[in-house]
Amino acid sequence: MANCPAVHGGYPSNYVAVSIAIFAVILLIVRSSFPFLIHKVPSARGSAFWIPVIQVVASFNFLLSLVMAGNFLKYKKSHWWLSCYVWAVWVEGPLGFGLLMSCRIAQAFQLYYAFVKRRLPPVRSHIFLPLIVLPWIAGAAIIHVKKPLNCRCHLQTYWVIAVMCLHALYVAVLVGFTGAIRHIEFRFDELKDLWQGILVSASLIGLWVSAYILNEIHDNISWLQVTSRFILLFTASSLVLVFFSISISQPLLTQISFIKREPIEFKTMCQALGIPDSGLLLHREQAVVIDPNEPLDKLLTHKRFRQSFMAFADSCLAGESVHFFEEVHELGKIPIDDPVRRIYMARHIINKYIIAGSAMEVNISHRSRQAILSTTDLTHPDLFTNALNELLQLMKMNLAKDFWSSMYFLKLKDETSVRSNGYEMEQMSGAYSFSPRLSCVNAIDDPFHHDHFSSGSSQDVHHPYQ
């Protein structure tokens, strides 16, 4: 066994496989950080941020454990932290593949509750994820105590069956959640990413079993062991790239091109969901007279006033309430019979404004916040009504009073006046157009009707002055 290539690493193919694994890790880090570094997308908070981060860490642990436990490099195991039980048991299991599968199950669990149950998950992700990793920790502890590994860091047959059953159980759970949401017409790549994860994880498990059987039956064939190790690490490197998904946690980031540095096609969730006139300010829309005596909630329904008021609120570092009003206003444009888009928008609003510590957390009462977080119907039309009423009262007492005397309102007033005059001129020019189809004056009352009609007619009509 001393001459076994599985014990003494350093083959050229081993270094090629390690190079591929390093490249895969670099590519994974670049892919996960690309939207934030290049397009300056603000990072999310909560599980939408740290689950993809944990996926990257688990992928790195998984590949590193295969390199160390599979003896791809030539080194002496003179320290305890180089033993098979550290890398093949703990790092590869609970901190590697097990953690990677658990992250994907946690994401599928969130999608199931949001789009099938139409509510937020009853267990927060920071609690759910450690719970589903516990079987891996328990299994690693048992193996560490029993010490069934041989010199090649391989388990005995009955241990392999138990470990493969654990792997297959997690794949089956992921298949169950994915099958439960397969009928949902997702707007992004969530379902595709889940099926990809199932396919590559099942393929890797099958490759593990095949490599183990071949190595145990033909343990005297060096090229077979070297080849199987190369294929195993190459497949694992491909797995971590395909398995990583950000569409489930932050679907808007899927709209950013990874190949070209180009502007983001959809800047907001409203535009990504195709909500009519979301984020658009039409140049030809009719000007609205701004009356300070009108209720603030009515004024905020006008796009130009809302944008001016939002700019003023942002300058006062208090724009969260106005941004919240705008997104809830856009949510109201989605029909009730379109639950998928309403759920997307509701989740986006909750993650951005409602969850404690979110990027633009709004100042609402604990009762209103808990009512939203514990709702049993994310598509309910009055989901954010109480929170919106509270914020409108705060804006009336603070921002609105200062806005009427600010330069933002004066500028809006001037723009409204100019646009109103321009609109009237446009209407007048249309009313007195010399085109017979655009004229608003009846023919019998128009003394010039015969003249300009004759000049605009075809050449077959004889002009009276010729």
Solvent accessible surface area in square Angstrom, and as a share of the most:
residue,aa,sasa,rsa
1,M,136,0.61
2,A,75,0.58
3,N,145,0.74
4,C,12,0.07
5,P,8,0.05
6,A,7,0.06
7,V,49,0.28
8,H,92,0.41
9,G,6,0.06
10,G,24,0.24
11,Y,85,0.32
12,P,104,0.65
13,S,36,0.23
14,N,0,0.00
15,Y,104,0.40
16,V,77,0.44
17,A,0,0.00
18,V,19,0.11
19,S,65,0.42
20,I,49,0.25
21,A,5,0.04
22,I,97,0.49
23,F,130,0.54
24,A,3,0.02
25,V,21,0.12
26,I,97,0.49
27,L,58,0.29
28,L,1,0.00
29,I,87,0.44
30,V,71,0.41
31,R,96,0.35
32,S,19,0.12
33,S,29,0.19
34,F,28,0.12
35,P,9,0.06
36,F,47,0.20
37,L,116,0.58
38,I,55,0.28
39,H,33,0.15
40,K,151,0.64
41,V,28,0.16
42,P,113,0.71
43,S,53,0.34
44,A,28,0.21
45,R,144,0.52
46,G,34,0.33
47,S,31,0.20
48,A,13,0.10
49,F,89,0.37
50,W,61,0.22
51,I,1,0.00
52,P,8,0.05
53,V,64,0.37
54,I,43,0.22
55,Q,0,0.00
56,V,25,0.15
57,V,75,0.43
58,A,0,0.00
59,S,1,0.01
60,F,95,0.40
61,N,26,0.13
62,F,0,0.00
63,L,4,0.02
64,L,59,0.30
65,S,0,0.00
66,L,12,0.06
67,V,11,0.06
68,M,25,0.11
69,A,9,0.07
70,G,20,0.20
71,N,6,0.03
72,F,5,0.02
73,L,58,0.29
74,K,147,0.62
75,Y,69,0.26
76,K,175,0.74
77,K,83,0.35
78,S,87,0.56
79,H,102,0.46
80,W,197,0.69
81,W,116,0.41
82,L,16,0.08
83,S,37,0.24
84,C,18,0.11
85,Y,32,0.12
86,V,31,0.18
87,W,34,0.12
88,A,24,0.18
89,V,11,0.06
90,W,72,0.25
91,V,18,0.10
92,E,32,0.15
93,G,11,0.10
94,P,6,0.04
95,L,88,0.44
96,G,0,0.00
97,F,1,0.00
98,G,0,0.00
99,L,27,0.14
100,L,2,0.01
101,M,0,0.00
102,S,0,0.00
103,C,0,0.00
104,R,0,0.00
105,I,4,0.02
106,A,1,0.01
107,Q,0,0.00
108,A,0,0.00
109,F,21,0.09
110,Q,24,0.11
111,L,0,0.00
112,Y,45,0.17
113,Y,42,0.16
114,A,1,0.01
115,F,7,0.03
116,V,50,0.29
117,K,97,0.41
118,R,96,0.35
119,R,78,0.29
120,L,34,0.17
121,P,31,0.20
122,P,76,0.48
123,V,52,0.30
124,R,126,0.46
125,S,12,0.07
126,H,103,0.46
127,I,87,0.44
128,F,28,0.12
129,L,8,0.04
130,P,72,0.45
131,L,93,0.47
132,I,30,0.15
133,V,12,0.07
134,L,94,0.47
135,P,56,0.35
136,W,10,0.04
137,I,71,0.36
138,A,54,0.42
139,G,23,0.22
140,A,5,0.04
141,A,40,0.31
142,I,95,0.48
143,I,17,0.09
144,H,67,0.30
145,V,115,0.66
146,K,132,0.56
147,K,116,0.49
148,P,13,0.08
149,L,27,0.13
150,N,62,0.32
151,C,63,0.38
152,R,13,0.05
153,C,14,0.08
154,H,46,0.21
155,L,26,0.13
156,Q,95,0.42
157,T,89,0.52
158,Y,141,0.54
159,W,43,0.15
160,V,20,0.11
161,I,105,0.53
162,A,58,0.45
163,V,33,0.19
164,M,36,0.16
165,C,79,0.47
166,L,38,0.19
167,H,12,0.05
168,A,51,0.40
169,L,98,0.49
170,Y,12,0.04
171,V,15,0.09
172,A,59,0.45
173,V,58,0.33
174,L,0,0.00
175,V,59,0.34
176,G,46,0.44
177,F,43,0.18
178,T,0,0.00
179,G,15,0.15
180,A,37,0.28
181,I,0,0.00
182,R,155,0.57
183,H,124,0.55
184,I,21,0.11
185,E,143,0.64
186,F,30,0.12
187,R,113,0.41
188,F,21,0.09
189,D,56,0.29
190,E,1,0.01
191,L,38,0.19
192,K,111,0.47
193,D,20,0.10
194,L,0,0.00
195,W,103,0.36
196,Q,69,0.31
197,G,0,0.00
198,I,17,0.09
199,L,123,0.61
200,V,32,0.18
201,S,0,0.00
202,A,47,0.37
203,S,61,0.39
204,L,0,0.00
205,I,20,0.10
206,G,37,0.35
207,L,45,0.22
208,W,24,0.09
209,V,50,0.29
210,S,55,0.35
211,A,13,0.10
212,Y,34,0.13
213,I,81,0.41
214,L,74,0.37
215,N,10,0.05
216,E,63,0.28
217,I,116,0.59
218,H,73,0.32
219,D,62,0.32
220,N,128,0.66
221,I,52,0.26
222,S,53,0.34
223,W,171,0.60
224,L,23,0.12
225,Q,1,0.00
226,V,17,0.10
227,T,57,0.33
228,S,13,0.08
229,R,22,0.08
230,F,57,0.24
231,I,75,0.38
232,L,31,0.15
233,L,0,0.00
234,F,94,0.39
235,T,33,0.19
236,A,0,0.00
237,S,2,0.01
238,S,45,0.29
239,L,2,0.01
240,V,1,0.00
241,L,38,0.19
242,V,58,0.33
243,F,1,0.00
244,F,7,0.03
245,S,2,0.01
246,I,28,0.14
247,S,1,0.01
248,I,1,0.01
249,S,13,0.09
250,Q,20,0.09
251,P,16,0.10
252,L,38,0.19
253,L,13,0.06
254,T,43,0.25
255,Q,46,0.20
256,I,19,0.10
257,S,28,0.18
258,F,88,0.36
259,I,159,0.81
260,K,133,0.56
261,R,189,0.69
262,E,75,0.34
263,P,119,0.75
264,I,46,0.23
265,E,128,0.57
266,F,56,0.23
267,K,159,0.67
268,T,57,0.33
269,M,8,0.03
270,C,8,0.05
271,Q,52,0.23
272,A,12,0.09
273,L,0,0.00
274,G,46,0.45
275,I,6,0.03
276,P,81,0.51
277,D,80,0.42
278,S,5,0.03
279,G,46,0.44
280,L,94,0.47
281,L,50,0.25
282,L,93,0.46
283,H,157,0.70
284,R,184,0.67
285,E,52,0.23
286,Q,116,0.52
287,A,19,0.15
288,V,60,0.35
289,V,122,0.70
290,I,26,0.13
291,D,54,0.28
292,P,64,0.40
293,N,137,0.70
294,E,53,0.24
295,P,77,0.48
296,L,8,0.04
297,D,58,0.30
298,K,109,0.46
299,L,1,0.00
300,L,0,0.00
301,T,61,0.35
302,H,51,0.23
303,K,27,0.12
304,R,55,0.20
305,F,0,0.00
306,R,4,0.01
307,Q,68,0.30
308,S,18,0.11
309,F,1,0.00
310,M,22,0.10
311,A,44,0.34
312,F,15,0.06
313,A,0,0.00
314,D,63,0.33
315,S,63,0.41
316,C,64,0.38
317,L,160,0.80
318,A,38,0.29
319,G,4,0.04
320,E,58,0.26
321,S,18,0.12
322,V,0,0.00
323,H,42,0.19
324,F,0,0.00
325,F,11,0.05
326,E,34,0.15
327,E,15,0.07
328,V,21,0.12
329,H,53,0.23
330,E,3,0.01
331,L,9,0.04
332,G,60,0.58
333,K,72,0.31
334,I,4,0.02
335,P,67,0.42
336,I,102,0.52
337,D,123,0.64
338,D,37,0.19
339,P,34,0.21
340,V,24,0.14
341,R,35,0.13
342,R,8,0.03
343,I,2,0.01
344,Y,3,0.01
345,M,0,0.00
346,A,0,0.00
347,R,34,0.12
348,H,32,0.14
349,I,0,0.00
350,I,1,0.00
351,N,64,0.33
352,K,58,0.24
353,Y,0,0.00
354,I,0,0.00
355,I,42,0.21
356,A,76,0.59
357,G,40,0.39
358,S,9,0.06
359,A,59,0.46
360,M,48,0.21
361,E,70,0.31
362,V,4,0.02
363,N,112,0.57
364,I,15,0.08
365,S,48,0.31
366,H,135,0.60
367,R,206,0.75
368,S,9,0.06
369,R,29,0.10
370,Q,77,0.34
371,A,55,0.43
372,I,3,0.02
373,L,44,0.22
374,S,68,0.44
375,T,19,0.11
376,T,103,0.60
377,D,49,0.25
378,L,2,0.01
379,T,9,0.05
380,H,82,0.37
381,P,84,0.53
382,D,87,0.45
383,L,22,0.11
384,F,5,0.02
385,T,52,0.30
386,N,97,0.50
387,A,1,0.01
388,L,30,0.15
389,N,77,0.40
390,E,56,0.25
391,L,0,0.00
392,L,14,0.07
393,Q,97,0.43
394,L,56,0.28
395,M,3,0.01
396,K,75,0.32
397,M,108,0.48
398,N,85,0.43
399,L,18,0.09
400,A,10,0.07
401,K,140,0.59
402,D,85,0.44
403,F,0,0.00
404,W,62,0.22
405,S,96,0.62
406,S,16,0.11
407,M,144,0.64
408,Y,80,0.31
409,F,19,0.08
410,L,86,0.43
411,K,130,0.55
412,L,8,0.04
413,K,117,0.50
414,D,90,0.47
415,E,72,0.32
416,T,18,0.11
417,S,58,0.38
418,V,103,0.59
419,R,58,0.21
420,S,35,0.23
421,N,85,0.44
422,G,40,0.39
423,Y,68,0.26
424,E,95,0.43
425,M,124,0.55
426,E,72,0.32
427,Q,103,0.46
428,M,105,0.47
429,S,74,0.48
430,G,34,0.33
431,A,28,0.21
432,Y,156,0.59
433,S,30,0.19
434,F,159,0.66
435,S,35,0.23
436,P,70,0.44
437,R,221,0.81
438,L,110,0.55
439,S,33,0.21
440,C,101,0.60
441,V,65,0.38
442,N,99,0.51
443,A,52,0.40
444,I,162,0.82
445,D,96,0.50
446,D,25,0.13
447,P,111,0.70
448,F,134,0.56
449,H,58,0.26
450,H,120,0.53
451,D,66,0.34
452,H,30,0.13
453,F,103,0.43
454,S,16,0.10
455,S,81,0.52
456,G,65,0.62
457,S,38,0.24
458,S,74,0.48
459,Q,183,0.81
460,D,139,0.72
461,V,79,0.45
462,H,140,0.62
463,H,56,0.25
464,P,72,0.45
465,Y,178,0.68
466,Q,163,0.73
